[in-house]
């Protein structure tokens, strides 16, 4: 049975309410396009490294405590060549002084004698010469000059000394003017003080070295340009050097030290020889041409004594004339513009 509501209370029908629409909390994401670049894994690898280091710390400590400690022997550093191969000290001076004293010593003299004490200071156990009691003449003085040195093991050395007497003895007991003695001694393993270990041994004169062939194989004409120029140079050089105009024969920048004590009344050029055929022409070659030259000179001093002298030098052509560009043992400074390329010639008069 249907109940009809009374008038005035009739229910008005309403349309059904629409379902509530949920509002999105945020706007939709914009569309993204795939990127071909690979995503960096650096942060992830960094985290792995940090955790690995933290985990390895206690493990490494446990291993260090568990493994027994061992001592590793290291080889000593090899000695340097400069420490082991040192240049030995030169004993020539000691050998010369010993020979000078030993030749004047006398075994019959008292030990307190000055010469004997000086010899004993260098060679405590050396035997001395014994002179006859009736010999009133003093031993001939001699100049001792070392001519050769040889080194042995553990500081041992031997020096050959030439004893040059200042007078020639005559008679049956004549003594040679020059005698040679071998003096042996030691400087110890550490290269300390020199000591002569015994009496010297008289030996023969050392053999002379073989002389190589002379490079001066081109004799220059005595009236040629080269011989004339060098003759004038030698006369100015032996006449006093810069005061006689020697500088005008030198290459620019070259200086020579002239023998100030030389006093020659006359200087003659015996011969001139060169090592190059270019120096033999009647005219001077092109600028820059060099030649090595040997000049034999005869100088007569104020007392009338003639001295044979030999000079070896280098000449350079410049401006139509020969100039001295190097002089053995007499050059003070080389030319600034054109230094000599030739090796210096050793030795003097032969």
Residue pairs with C-beta under 8 A, 6 or more apart in sequence:
5 11
86 191
88 151
88 155
88 157
88 187
88 191
89 187
89 191
89 194
90 149
91 149
91 157
91 159
91 185
91 187
91 194
92 146
92 149
92 159
93 146
94 122
94 185
94 194
94 196
95 144
95 146
95 159
95 161
95 183
95 185
95 196
96 144
96 145
96 146
96 159
96 161
97 122
97 144
98 119
98 122
98 123
98 183
98 196
98 200
99 142
99 144
99 161
99 163
99 181
99 183
99 200
100 142
100 143
100 144
101 115
101 118
101 119
101 122
102 119
102 123
102 126
102 128
102 129
102 199
102 200
103 129
103 139
103 142
103 144
103 163
104 115
104 138
104 139
104 141
105 115
105 116
105 119
105 128
105 129
106 113
106 115
106 116
106 128
106 129
106 130
106 131
106 139
107 127
107 128
107 129
107 130
107 131
108 130
108 131
108 133
109 115
109 116
110 116
111 117
111 120
116 128
119 126
119 128
120 126
122 194
122 195
122 196
123 185
123 195
123 196
123 197
123 198
123 199
124 195
125 197
125 198
126 196
126 198
126 199
127 198
127 199
131 139
140 165
140 166
140 167
140 169
140 175
141 165
141 166
142 163
142 164
142 165
142 166
143 163
143 164
143 166
144 161
144 162
144 163
144 164
145 161
145 162
145 164
146 159
146 160
146 161
146 162
147 160
147 161
147 162
147 180
147 206
148 159
148 160
148 206
149 157
149 158
149 159
149 160
150 157
150 158
150 159
151 157
152 158
154 186
154 188
154 189
155 186
155 187
155 188
155 189
155 190
155 191
156 184
156 185
156 186
157 184
157 185
157 186
157 187
158 182
158 183
158 184
158 185
159 182
159 183
159 185
160 180
160 181
160 182
160 183
160 203
160 206
161 180
161 181
161 182
161 183
161 200
162 178
162 179
162 180
162 205
163 178
163 179
163 180
163 181
164 177
164 178
165 175
165 176
165 177
165 178
165 179
168 174
168 177
169 175
178 205
179 202
180 202
180 203
180 204
180 205
180 206
181 200
181 201
181 202
181 203
182 200
182 201
182 202
182 203
183 196
183 200
184 196
184 197
184 198
184 200
184 201
185 194
185 195
185 196
185 197
186 194
186 195
186 197
187 193
187 194
187 195
188 195
214 273
214 294
215 275
215 292
216 273
216 274
216 275
216 292
216 293
216 294
217 273
217 275
218 273
218 274
218 275
218 276
218 277
218 279
218 280
219 271
219 272
219 273
220 226
220 227
220 271
220 272
220 273
220 274
220 279
220 280
220 293
221 227
221 280
222 269
222 271
222 272
224 280
224 281
224 282
225 281
225 282
225 283
225 284
225 321
225 322
226 272
226 274
226 279
226 280
226 291
226 293
226 315
226 322
227 269
227 272
229 249
229 315
229 321
229 322
230 269
230 272
230 293
230 295
230 313
230 315
230 322
230 324
231 269
231 272
232 249
233 246
233 249
233 324
234 267
234 269
234 295
234 297
234 311
235 267
236 244
236 245
236 246
236 249
237 246
237 256
237 258
237 259
237 330
238 258
238 259
238 262
238 264
238 267
238 297
238 299
239 262
239 264
239 267
240 258
240 260
240 262
241 256
241 257
241 258
241 259
241 260
242 258
246 256
246 258
247 255
249 323
249 324
250 256
250 323
250 324
250 325
251 316
251 318
251 323
251 324
251 325
251 335
251 338
252 335
252 336
252 337
253 333
253 334
253 335
253 336
253 337
254 324
254 325
254 326
254 331
254 333
254 334
254 335
255 331
255 332
255 333
256 324
256 327
256 330
256 331
256 332
257 330
257 332
258 330
262 299
263 301
263 302
264 299
264 300
264 301
264 307
265 300
265 301
265 302
266 299
266 300
267 297
267 298
267 299
267 300
268 297
268 298
268 299
269 295
269 296
269 297
270 296
270 297
270 298
270 308
271 295
271 296
272 293
272 294
272 295
272 296
273 293
273 294
274 280
274 291
274 292
274 293
274 294
275 291
275 292
275 293
276 290
276 291
276 292
278 285
278 289
278 291
279 291
279 293
279 315
279 322
284 317
284 320
284 321
284 322
285 317
286 317
287 317
287 318
287 319
288 316
288 317
288 318
288 338
289 316
289 317
290 314
290 315
290 316
290 317
290 325
290 340
290 341
290 342
291 314
291 315
292 312
292 313
292 314
292 342
292 345
293 312
293 313
293 314
293 315
294 310
294 311
294 312
295 310
295 311
295 312
295 313
296 308
296 309
296 310
297 308
297 309
297 310
297 311
298 306
298 307
298 308
298 309
299 306
299 307
299 309
300 306
300 307
301 307
308 349
309 349
310 348
310 349
310 350
311 327
311 328
312 328
312 345
313 324
313 326
313 327
313 328
314 324
314 325
314 326
314 327
314 340
314 342
315 322
315 323
315 324
315 325
316 322
316 323
316 325
316 338
317 323
325 335
325 338
325 340
326 334
326 340
326 342
326 344
328 344
328 345
328 346
328 348
329 348
334 340
